[in-house]
């Protein structure tokens, strides 16, 4: 491969290499992308398009007829794709009559023979030119900076796979999350089980939000792969089911990890399965009785220091309700007096955590991050896959995260059963102060739900992700449960005066 700032040139030795490029491109494209495929007859345009569509559908047998006569063929896939063949287009203006603009608004447009309507295509498009070269073909890719960055990333991941012993592996989109990580399913060529690729690209530092530091540094969010590897190893050493790390490129942020399975803790209707939640609570009770070191060696020249869930981080997260939820809820920002009172209340609540039990907390112990492993026993039944942001702090935070699952409604009877299970298990270990723990739990529940109430709005307004807003009623209902503890009376009263629901 050769590359410049504006183009990439790849030699494709055969049809298999052409199909692999199509698969890789399927992982790089997003709604709104137009891909113009140029080349002589037999240069491989249709082969590339067919491979891309089959990868997008995750169906190697998907029927992909040539749209030579119909001019356009549409596919309702993970991202809708419209495949245009303009060879027989009578006039460039006819492209709009084929629904091109509408297709581009919600999906991806693959265009063969783009020369037939070049004046009607968007200027910001991905151009792939295929030419015969010896026994193979050459692909030259040109694209605007944003699209080119995505293409370079998927090709860098392909190079990582080749170097890690997975040359020719089949790649399929698995999932993204609210962060900027994405995941792929990797199927080795020939024999071998699926593994998971974590795509965690390094990002430029964001704007300062407090004391000259960006939000991730204030809130102690992991910014590279070292914490994930460190925590995966130390948890596995202590008997927990975390993914084995097969290969990692720390600089690029690419990891190949063990596939722990696909079963979760929800039923087919998205409702909690009580047995699995209760097993997850038992897993937490076991974890919270251990002592995990602050410092974990990862490589000969890097040690991960698990940060403390300190006052600054707690208040920064709780401020999301103040900065995002409150203005969205009532249309006006918090007054200076409201802001001062809110932050003072949190200082008082955090003071009450001084004597709370503190140990490793995973931070996001909830349904998207739990794998159910029915064939295993004990804590091995619970697969843990998201722990890179773990901190040392009040262990009650994890229990609040689990029994008040942000994405699933945990009805009150199950909620109370899970807390009862946890308390019984901790008492059986000895030396457990239930009253202190329950006060800590109420404070951590309120802190987490105040954060989430603001986060859902921030995802909507700043990041253009409105889907998370559906969790708001549940989050406020959970906040109301935390308010039942007498320690939360000042915060409950503040929310009532501010007009925030759930109080």
Secondary structure per residue as TSV (DSSP state, phi and psi in degrees):
chain	resnum	aa	ss	phi	psi
A	1	X	-	360.0	135.2
A	2	X	E	-118.7	150.7
A	3	X	E	-149.8	148.3
A	4	X	-	-123.5	-174.9
A	5	X	S	-64.5	-26.7
A	6	X	S	-114.7	-5.7
A	7	X	E	-150.3	160.4
A	8	X	E	-131.7	136.2
A	9	X	E	-120.7	125.2
A	10	X	E	-125.5	135.3
A	11	X	E	-92.3	125.5
A	12	X	E	-108.3	109.5
A	13	X	-	-68.6	-29.6
A	14	X	S	-159.6	-173.6
A	15	X	H	-64.7	-31.7
A	16	X	H	-63.5	-42.5
A	17	X	H	-66.0	-36.8
A	18	X	H	-64.6	-44.4
A	19	X	H	-63.7	-37.6
A	20	X	H	-64.0	-39.8
A	21	X	H	-62.2	-41.4
A	22	X	H	-59.7	-43.0
A	23	X	H	-60.6	-43.9
A	24	X	H	-65.5	-41.5
A	25	X	H	-63.1	-31.6
A	26	X	H	-59.5	-27.5
A	27	X	H	-86.1	-13.6
A	28	X	H	-95.8	-22.0
A	29	X	-	-84.1	150.4
A	30	X	-	-133.0	164.3
A	31	X	T	-55.7	136.4
A	32	X	T	99.3	-7.3
A	33	X	-	-84.2	135.8
A	34	X	E	-112.9	125.0
A	35	X	E	-112.5	115.5
A	36	X	E	-98.0	115.7
A	37	X	E	-102.1	111.9
A	38	X	E	-111.7	152.1
A	39	X	E	154.3	159.8
A	40	X	S	-67.7	170.1
A	41	X	T	-57.1	132.4
A	42	X	T	81.3	6.1
A	43	X	S	-77.0	-15.3
A	44	X	S	113.9	10.6
A	45	X	H	-60.5	-50.2
A	46	X	H	-66.3	-35.5
A	47	X	H	-63.5	-42.6
A	48	X	H	-65.1	-45.4
A	49	X	H	-63.1	-41.4
A	50	X	H	-62.3	-44.7
A	51	X	H	-64.2	-40.4
A	52	X	H	-62.7	-45.7
A	53	X	H	-65.5	-41.1
A	54	X	H	-66.8	-35.5
A	55	X	H	-68.4	-41.5
A	56	X	H	-62.8	-34.6
A	57	X	H	-85.1	-12.2
A	58	X	T	52.1	47.6
A	59	X	-	-144.8	102.3
A	60	X	T	-67.1	-17.5
A	61	X	T	-103.7	9.2
A	62	X	-	-56.1	128.8
A	63	X	-	-73.6	119.0
A	64	X	-	-123.3	81.4
A	65	X	-	-69.6	150.3
A	66	X	-	-69.4	131.0
A	67	X	-	-87.0	29.3
A	68	X	T	-56.0	-41.4
A	69	X	T	-95.3	-33.3
A	70	X	T	-82.8	-16.2
A	71	X	S	74.7	-32.4
A	72	X	E	-146.3	139.6
A	73	X	E	-129.2	128.0
A	74	X	E	-109.0	146.3
A	75	X	E	-132.6	125.3
A	76	X	-	-89.0	91.1
A	77	X	S	-115.0	-166.1
A	78	X	S	-50.3	-44.7
A	79	X	S	-120.4	127.7
A	80	X	-	-57.5	139.0
A	81	X	E	-128.1	133.4
A	82	X	E	-115.1	123.8
A	83	X	E	-103.9	111.6
A	84	X	E	-104.2	138.4
A	85	X	E	-124.5	110.1
A	86	X	-	-98.6	13.5
A	87	X	T	-57.4	-36.9
A	88	X	T	-103.1	16.1
A	89	X	-	-67.3	130.4
A	90	X	S	-76.0	-40.3
A	91	X	-	-147.9	141.5
A	92	X	T	-52.1	-34.0
A	93	X	T	-65.0	-19.3
A	94	X	H	-67.9	-17.0
A	95	X	H	-60.2	-39.4
A	96	X	H	-67.3	-33.3
A	97	X	H	-67.2	-20.9
A	98	X	T	-82.6	0.9
A	99	X	T	84.2	25.4
A	100	X	H	-61.6	-49.0
A	101	X	H	-59.6	-44.4
A	102	X	H	-63.3	-41.2
A	103	X	H	-63.7	-37.1
A	104	X	H	-73.3	-26.8
A	105	X	H	-65.5	-35.1
A	106	X	H	-115.0	-6.0
A	107	X	S	-153.9	-155.0
A	108	X	E	-111.5	141.0
A	109	X	E	-115.3	119.9
A	110	X	E	-98.3	125.5
A	111	X	E	-125.2	111.6
A	112	X	E	-89.0	147.9
A	113	X	S	55.9	52.0
A	114	X	G	-64.0	-19.5
A	115	X	G	-59.5	-24.1
A	116	X	G	-73.7	-14.0
A	117	X	G	-147.7	39.1
A	118	X	G	-58.4	-35.8
A	119	X	G	-67.9	-19.1
A	120	X	G	-99.2	-8.2
A	121	X	S	-83.8	152.1
A	122	X	-	-63.7	142.9
A	123	X	S	-63.4	-36.5
A	124	X	S	-87.1	86.7
A	125	X	-	-136.3	161.1
A	126	X	E	-91.2	124.2
A	127	X	E	-109.2	124.6
A	128	X	E	-122.1	116.4
A	129	X	E	-107.2	124.3
A	130	X	E	-109.1	131.0
A	131	X	E	-136.2	144.1
A	132	X	E	-65.4	138.8
A	133	X	E	-148.8	108.8
A	134	X	T	57.9	-130.1
A	135	X	T	-84.1	-5.6
A	136	X	E	-123.6	-144.4
A	137	X	E	-148.5	158.2
A	138	X	E	-111.5	132.9
A	139	X	E	-109.4	124.2
A	140	X	E	-112.6	123.2
A	141	X	E	-113.4	127.7
A	142	X	E	-127.9	139.9
A	143	X	-	-161.1	158.2
A	144	X	-	-60.4	162.8
A	145	X	H	-55.6	-45.0
A	146	X	H	-65.2	-46.2
A	147	X	H	-67.7	-38.1
A	148	X	H	-63.5	-36.9
A	149	X	H	-61.7	-40.4
A	150	X	H	-66.3	-40.5
A	151	X	H	-66.1	-43.5
A	152	X	H	-60.7	-36.5
A	153	X	H	-65.4	-46.4
A	154	X	H	-67.7	-30.9
A	155	X	H	-73.2	-33.5
A	156	X	H	-65.8	-38.3
A	157	X	H	-66.0	-39.5
A	158	X	H	-60.8	-41.2
A	159	X	H	-64.4	-38.3
A	160	X	H	-62.2	-44.3
A	161	X	H	-62.1	-43.2
A	162	X	H	-59.4	-43.2
A	163	X	H	-73.0	-18.9
A	164	X	T	-97.6	10.7
A	165	X	T	89.0	16.1
A	166	X	-	-119.1	37.1
A	167	X	T	-59.5	134.2
A	168	X	T	77.2	6.0
A	169	X	-	-64.1	147.8
A	170	X	E	-84.6	132.2
A	171	X	E	-114.0	137.2
A	172	X	E	-138.4	141.6
A	173	X	E	-59.5	134.3
A	174	X	E	-109.0	-61.6
A	175	X	E	-167.9	160.6
A	176	X	E	-117.0	175.8
A	177	X	-	-139.3	-174.7
A	178	X	S	-67.1	-18.5
A	179	X	S	-84.6	-163.5
A	180	X	S	-101.5	14.8
A	181	X	-	-83.7	149.9
A	182	X	E	-136.1	161.0
A	183	X	E	-132.8	145.2
A	184	X	E	-126.0	149.5
A	185	X	E	-89.0	131.3
A	186	X	E	-117.7	121.1
A	187	X	E	-111.4	111.6
A	188	X	-	-59.9	148.7
A	189	X	S	-68.7	132.2
A	190	X	S	79.6	-137.7
A	191	X	S	-77.1	155.8
A	192	X	-	131.2	146.9
A	193	X	-	-87.1	160.3
A	194	X	-	-61.1	141.1
A	195	X	E	-123.0	169.0
A	196	X	E	-112.4	134.1
A	197	X	E	-105.2	128.7
A	198	X	E	-101.9	121.9
A	199	X	E	-104.4	106.4
A	200	X	-	-130.9	73.9
A	201	X	-	-67.6	143.6
A	202	X	-	-65.9	144.2
A	203	X	-	-122.3	150.5
A	204	X	-	-65.1	152.8
A	205	X	-	-67.3	135.8
A	206	X	-	-79.6	-177.9
A	207	X	-	-68.4	152.2
A	208	X	E	-69.7	136.9
A	209	X	E	-119.1	-19.5
A	210	X	E	-160.1	127.7
A	211	X	T	51.7	36.5
A	212	X	T	76.2	7.9
A	213	X	E	-109.5	143.8
A	214	X	E	-73.9	165.5
A	215	X	H	-54.8	-46.9
A	216	X	H	-57.8	-35.6
A	217	X	H	-74.0	-36.0
A	218	X	H	-70.1	-42.3
A	219	X	T	-87.3	3.2
A	220	X	T	58.8	45.4
A	221	X	-	-87.8	139.8
A	222	X	-	-63.7	135.8
A	223	X	-	-115.8	-0.4
A	224	X	S	-153.8	-176.5
A	225	X	S	-81.6	-13.2
A	226	X	H	-56.9	-46.8
A	227	X	H	-60.8	-39.7
A	228	X	H	-61.5	-46.8
A	229	X	H	-64.7	-44.2
A	230	X	H	-60.2	-48.6
A	231	X	H	-70.2	-37.5
A	232	X	H	-58.9	-43.4
A	233	X	H	-68.9	-47.0
A	234	X	H	-68.9	-35.9
A	235	X	H	-68.4	-41.0
A	236	X	H	-65.3	-37.7
A	237	X	H	-62.5	-26.0
A	238	X	T	-97.0	15.8
A	239	X	T	94.7	3.4
A	240	X	-	-89.9	157.5
A	241	X	E	-92.1	97.7
A	242	X	E	-122.8	157.9
A	243	X	-	-66.6	136.9
A	244	X	-	-71.6	140.8
A	245	X	E	-94.1	116.7
A	246	X	E	-89.3	-37.8
A	247	X	E	-159.3	145.9
A	248	X	E	-149.6	138.8
A	249	X	E	-116.1	100.2
A	250	X	T	-65.7	-36.5
A	251	X	T	-66.8	-43.0
A	252	X	T	-87.5	-18.1
A	253	X	T	75.6	50.3
A	254	X	E	-128.6	129.4
A	255	X	E	-131.6	142.4
A	256	X	E	-108.7	123.0
A	257	X	E	-132.8	163.6
A	258	X	-	-64.0	144.2
A	259	X	-	-90.6	111.6
A	260	X	-	-84.3	-5.6
A	261	X	-	126.0	-179.2
A	262	X	S	-121.1	-10.8
A	263	X	-	-75.0	139.9
A	264	X	-	-113.7	-156.5
A	265	X	S	-108.9	11.6
A	266	X	B	-114.4	153.9
A	267	X	-	-84.0	-176.2
A	268	X	T	-65.9	-15.8
A	269	X	T	-100.0	7.4
A	270	X	S	79.9	18.7
A	271	X	-	-98.8	150.8
A	272	X	B	-67.0	138.1
A	273	X	-	-94.7	112.6
A	274	X	H	-55.4	-44.9
A	275	X	H	-57.1	-40.1
A	276	X	H	-75.1	-36.0
A	277	X	H	-67.4	-38.6
A	278	X	H	-67.0	-36.3
A	279	X	H	-66.7	-34.7
A	280	X	H	-67.2	-38.8
A	281	X	H	-62.1	-41.4
A	282	X	H	-63.0	-36.8
A	283	X	H	-62.4	-44.1
A	284	X	H	-64.3	-42.9
A	285	X	H	-59.1	-39.0
A	286	X	H	-66.6	-45.1
A	287	X	H	-61.3	-43.3
A	288	X	H	-70.7	-12.4
A	289	X	T	-92.0	-2.6
A	290	X	S	-96.6	163.1
A	291	X	-	-112.9	113.6
A	292	X	-	-101.8	131.3
A	293	X	-	-67.1	151.2
A	294	X	S	-67.5	-34.9
A	295	X	E	-113.6	126.8
A	296	X	E	-127.5	115.0
A	297	X	E	-63.7	136.6
A	298	X	E	-113.7	-51.3
A	299	X	E	-130.5	169.7
A	300	X	T	-55.6	-25.6
A	301	X	T	-118.1	15.6
A	302	X	E	-144.2	127.5
A	303	X	E	-119.3	130.9
A	304	X	E	-89.0	125.1
A	305	X	E	-98.4	116.4
A	306	X	-	-69.9	120.6
A	307	X	-	-73.6	159.6
A	308	X	B	-85.5	141.4
A	309	X	-	-78.6	83.7
A	310	X	-	-90.8	177.5
A	311	X	H	-57.0	-43.3
A	312	X	H	-60.8	-45.1
A	313	X	H	-66.6	-43.3
A	314	X	H	-60.5	-45.0
A	315	X	H	-70.8	-36.4
A	316	X	H	-59.6	-43.8
A	317	X	H	-68.2	-44.0
A	318	X	H	-63.6	-26.2
A	319	X	H	-67.1	-16.8
A	320	X	H	-60.0	-34.3
A	321	X	I	-63.8	-40.8
A	322	X	I	-69.1	-43.6
A	323	X	I	-85.0	-28.3
A	324	X	I	-118.8	-47.7
A	325	X	I	-69.7	-48.0
A	326	X	H	-60.8	-48.7
A	327	X	H	-62.1	-35.5
A	328	X	H	-68.1	-39.3
A	329	X	H	-68.1	-45.9
A	330	X	H	-116.4	-3.3
A	331	X	S	85.4	-1.5
A	332	X	S	-134.0	144.6
A	333	X	-	-72.6	168.3
A	334	X	-	-66.9	141.5
A	335	X	-	-73.8	165.9
A	336	X	H	-58.9	-39.4
A	337	X	H	-67.6	-43.3
A	338	X	H	-61.2	-42.5
A	339	X	H	-62.8	-46.3
A	340	X	H	-62.1	-42.1
A	341	X	H	-65.8	-43.2
A	342	X	H	-60.7	-47.9
A	343	X	H	-69.1	-32.7
A	344	X	H	-66.9	-38.6
A	345	X	H	-61.4	-42.2
A	346	X	H	-67.6	-34.3
A	347	X	H	-60.4	-42.5
A	348	X	H	-66.6	-40.1
A	349	X	H	-66.3	-42.3
A	350	X	H	-66.1	-34.1
A	351	X	H	-57.6	-35.1
A	352	X	T	-73.9	-7.5
A	353	X	T	-90.9	1.8
A	354	X	T	-56.2	-38.3
A	355	X	T	-103.7	14.3
A	356	X	S	-74.6	152.8
A	357	X	-	-62.6	130.8
A	358	X	E	-128.6	132.2
A	359	X	E	-161.4	-166.1
A	360	X	E	-65.5	129.5
A	361	X	E	-122.7	136.7
A	362	X	-	-78.4	-23.0
A	363	X	S	86.6	-40.5
A	364	X	-	-130.6	58.3
A	365	X	-	-87.9	85.3
A	366	X	S	-150.2	178.9
A	367	X	G	-52.6	-41.0
A	368	X	G	-64.7	-17.9
A	369	X	G	-111.2	15.4
A	370	X	E	-120.8	127.7
A	371	X	E	-106.4	131.1
A	372	X	E	-92.5	125.0
A	373	X	-	-119.6	83.5
A	374	X	T	-61.3	-28.6
A	375	X	T	-78.1	-11.5
A	376	X	S	-92.9	177.5
A	377	X	-	-126.4	155.4
A	378	X	G	59.3	-141.9
A	379	X	G	-68.9	-15.0
A	380	X	G	-69.8	-13.8
A	381	X	G	-69.8	-18.8
A	382	X	E	-105.5	110.3
A	383	X	E	-87.6	126.5
A	384	X	E	-104.1	125.7
A	385	X	-	-127.3	-1.2
A	386	X	-	-139.8	103.9
A	387	X	-	-151.3	8.8
A	388	X	T	-65.0	-21.3
A	389	X	T	-95.6	14.9
A	390	X	-	-57.6	147.9
A	391	X	E	-136.9	170.7
A	392	X	E	-99.4	119.7
A	393	X	E	-173.7	-164.8
A	394	X	E	-60.1	118.5
A	395	X	T	-62.4	-23.1
A	396	X	H	-59.9	-21.3
A	397	X	H	-59.6	-43.1
A	398	X	H	-63.8	-39.5
A	399	X	H	-66.3	-37.9
A	400	X	H	-64.2	-40.4
A	401	X	H	-60.9	-38.5
A	402	X	H	-80.4	-50.8
A	403	X	H	-78.5	-14.4
A	404	X	T	-118.9	58.7
A	405	X	-	-54.2	120.5
A	406	X	T	-62.0	-25.9
A	407	X	T	-108.6	1.7
A	408	X	S	-139.1	137.5
A	409	X	-	-79.2	115.4
A	410	X	-	-97.4	107.3
A	411	X	-	-62.4	157.2
A	412	X	H	-61.2	-35.3
A	413	X	H	-67.1	-40.7
A	414	X	H	-70.0	-40.8
A	415	X	H	-51.9	-50.7
A	416	X	H	-69.0	-35.3
A	417	X	H	-62.9	-42.1
A	418	X	H	-65.2	-41.9
A	419	X	H	-65.7	-41.1
A	420	X	H	-61.1	-42.8
A	421	X	H	-58.3	-47.7
A	422	X	H	-61.8	-47.4
A	423	X	H	-60.8	-41.6
A	424	X	H	-63.4	-42.3
A	425	X	H	-65.7	-39.7
A	426	X	H	-70.8	-37.5
A	427	X	H	-62.0	-38.8
A	428	X	H	-63.8	-24.9
A	429	X	H	-76.8	-22.4
A	430	X	S	91.9	149.6
A	431	X	-	69.4	28.7
A	432	X	-	-104.9	129.3
A	433	X	-	-99.9	100.5
A	434	X	H	-66.4	-41.5
A	435	X	H	-63.5	-44.8
A	436	X	H	-63.7	-39.8
A	437	X	H	-64.8	-43.4
A	438	X	H	-67.1	-34.2
A	439	X	H	-66.5	-43.4
A	440	X	H	-60.8	-41.7
A	441	X	H	-60.0	-45.3
A	442	X	H	-61.9	-42.1
A	443	X	H	-66.8	-43.6
A	444	X	H	-69.8	-33.7
A	445	X	H	-62.9	-45.8
A	446	X	H	-64.4	-41.7
A	447	X	H	-62.2	-45.2
A	448	X	H	-66.0	-42.4
A	449	X	H	-74.4	-29.7
A	450	X	H	-65.1	-41.4
A	451	X	H	-60.5	-49.5
A	452	X	H	-65.3	-37.6
A	453	X	H	-60.5	-33.3
A	454	X	H	-81.3	-36.6
A	455	X	H	-63.4	-41.0
A	456	X	H	-60.0	-38.2
A	457	X	H	-71.8	-39.8
A	458	X	H	-63.2	-40.9
A	459	X	H	-61.8	-35.7
A	460	X	H	-69.9	-55.4
A	461	X	H	-82.7	-38.9
A	462	X	T	-90.2	-38.9
A	463	X	T	-104.6	-2.2
A	464	X	-	65.6	35.6
A	465	X	-	-120.4	82.6
A	466	X	G	-72.9	-15.9
A	467	X	G	-61.7	-25.9
A	468	X	G	-74.7	-15.3
A	469	X	G	-65.9	-19.8
A	470	X	G	-64.2	-17.9
A	471	X	G	-84.6	-7.2
A	472	X	H	-60.3	-48.9
A	473	X	H	-57.7	-39.7
A	474	X	H	-64.4	-43.6
A	475	X	H	-60.7	-43.7
A	476	X	H	-69.4	-32.8
A	477	X	H	-66.4	-40.1
A	478	X	H	-64.5	-39.3
A	479	X	H	-59.8	-38.7
A	480	X	H	-63.1	-33.6
A	481	X	H	-66.3	-42.9
A	482	X	H	-59.8	-36.3
A	483	X	T	-66.2	-11.4
A	484	X	T	-67.7	-21.8
A	485	X	S	-80.1	138.6
A	486	X	G	-60.6	-27.5
A	487	X	G	-64.8	-21.2
A	488	X	G	-94.2	5.8
A	489	X	H	-54.8	-45.0
A	490	X	H	-62.0	-39.4
A	491	X	H	-71.0	-38.6
A	492	X	H	-59.7	-44.0
A	493	X	H	-66.6	-37.9
A	494	X	H	-63.1	-44.1
A	495	X	H	-65.0	-38.6
A	496	X	H	-60.5	-46.0
A	497	X	H	-66.0	-34.0
A	498	X	H	-79.7	-11.0
A	499	X	T	82.9	26.8
A	500	X	-	-95.4	128.4
A	501	X	T	-65.3	161.1
A	502	X	T	94.4	-8.3
A	503	X	-	-79.4	360.0
